[in-house]
Amino acid sequence: MRILPALALLLATSATAAPFAFSPARIAADAGALASDDFAGRGPGEAGEAYTLAYLARQFRAAGLEPAGPGGSWLQEVPLIRLERQPGATLAITGPDGPLPIQLGRNATLALRQPGETMVADAPMVFGGFGVVDQGFDPYAGVDVAGKVVLILAGDPDGEAGTDLGFGGRTLAYKGRVGVKIAAAAKAGAIGVIVLHEDFPASYPLAQLVGTEMVPQMVPGGTSFGGPLRFASWVEGAVAARLLAAIGLDLASAKAAARKADFRALPLPALASASGRLTATPFISHNVVGKLAGASRPDEAVLFGAHWDANGQGVADAAGDAIRNGAIDNATGTAELIEVARAFAAGPRPERSLIFAAWTAEEKGLLGADHYAAYPLVPLDKTVAVINLDPHVQLPRTRSLEVIGVGRTSLEDDLAAAASAMGLVTVPEPNPEAGWYFRSDHFPFVQRGVPALAFRAGRDIMAGGTAAGQALIDRYNRDCYHQPCDQIGPGFTFEAAALEAEAAWRVGLSVANRWQRPGWKIEPKF
């Protein structure tokens, strides 16, 4: 019991002391460099990767880190396969009244799923409801969907139901993610999946999807292609809803029917066709990793991460700009990672080691972080916590921090203590239907049982309150998310970014010095 006063003093010190001055100007300088046209949008395997890796290694070294990669390198190799849809692809749906007005890159997308030529001609269609297979729901049970194209709704059964039907209420369930639902349809034998787009359940506008239509996709190296699925698409809600009208359903009644556990896929009076060529090119990308050795428990580590990649070059916008610079997503988070490294290197070494990782290919499916989690440089049973910096907002000074995936780990209590020491409060994310907890680089570690924290600056900003902060976020999500206009703006102050970096440092300092490991508040089921 004699250690308790000393422990309390240590925790109080780590929660309140901030000898390092977190600098919006330094974060702005790093974010500005990474988001400049010289880095060509930081696409993995593209020209900008070499510039990015060299810059990050330079900044990590200048911050005071040591290389943490194999053989004393700053880099961890990540084998990937680049998938590029060649020009000339087509998607067509013919309903009872004739062809639907579908135009790729305008109101629909097409992701081919098999390398080489794809030719799907006049495949019959079915309506699969929400397409979720979980909690007693299975729209494909007893229904033959082999060789057919499934139309599904975005989200999960209770996202807009106003009650919890077993999927967490408004919070998106893991099985409600589009990729998981596409896999479920493929397992049932579907040859194609078309998702009916709506802004709320999708959590992003259709413009964001069609704007990245021709941006290459990626899968892990060694992926074995196969199975029945040939394509997946998003189609504008009003256009796709015409198929439901043909069987007497409007969107509201279609959702109501699909919310019942006994719902089964319904035939649609429509035929779907798709064609195109997909090239697959293996290549090696890289995570950038640095470390600071712990003072007394160097074999255990706290891992800080941020993804360095953006979406590279794609179709030019109206102004002729084809570079998706990714200033907010995620040059800002990467710059915060560097600032956190500076803060730790400038102070006494914590008891546990610290790993700083800049991930590749987050935008392609969390591939860099997933590769590290599968081949960790510190064993995962020795990695006590992951702190993810993917803020996805660029705000002036704020009064709050938003917790992503609230109620999961004790790290949220550490964040609340850090926020309090900074004169801030923590609040739950206001749009849990977007599924952000599954959409960033902490999640591969969560899937393997490592407690992880994801958070961002809250929208209750000092100048204008929540309404002003929400307007800034809405404008970014509507116009610039994954688009060429995600660039450093003249009004960017990086004040909130400095708060995010300081909060991450405070949480990491407490965890790295405390003998107890962080734990789970609820059992992870991923």
Salt bridges, closest charged atoms under 4 A:
ASP30 OD2 - ARG342 NH2 2.82
GLU46 OE2 - ARG82 NH2 3.28
GLU49 OE2 - HIS286 ND1 3.04
GLU84 OE2 - ARG82 NE 3.35
GLU117 OE2 - ARG277 NH1 3.41
ASP134 OD1 - LYS175 NZ 3.88
GLU160 OE1 - LYS255 NZ 3.05
GLU198 OE1 - LYS255 NZ 2.79
ASP199 OD1 - HIS197 NE2 3.78
GLU213 OE2 - ARG85 NH1 2.96
ASP299 OD2 - LYS382 NZ 3.46
GLU300 OE1 - ARG352 NE 2.62
GLU300 OE2 - ARG517 NH2 3.57
ASP309 OD1 - HIS307 ND1 2.96
ASP329 OD1 - HIS307 NE2 3.07
ASP329 OD2 - HIS482 NE2 3.21
GLU339 OE2 - ARG26 NH2 2.71
GLU339 OE1 - ARG342 NH1 2.60
GLU362 OE1 - HIS307 NE2 3.26
GLU363 OE2 - HIS307 NE2 3.93
GLU363 OE1 - HIS482 NE2 2.93
ASP370 OD1 - ARG448 NH1 3.16
ASP390 OD1 - HIS307 NE2 3.46
GLU402 OE1 - ARG456 NE 3.11
GLU402 OE2 - ARG459 NE 2.65
ASP413 OD1 - LYS521 NZ 3.06
ASP414 OD1 - ARG514 NH1 2.77
GLU433 OE1 - ARG170 NE 2.69
ASP460 OD1 - ARG399 NH1 3.00
ASP479 OD1 - ARG478 NE 3.11
GLU502 OE2 - ARG506 NE 2.98
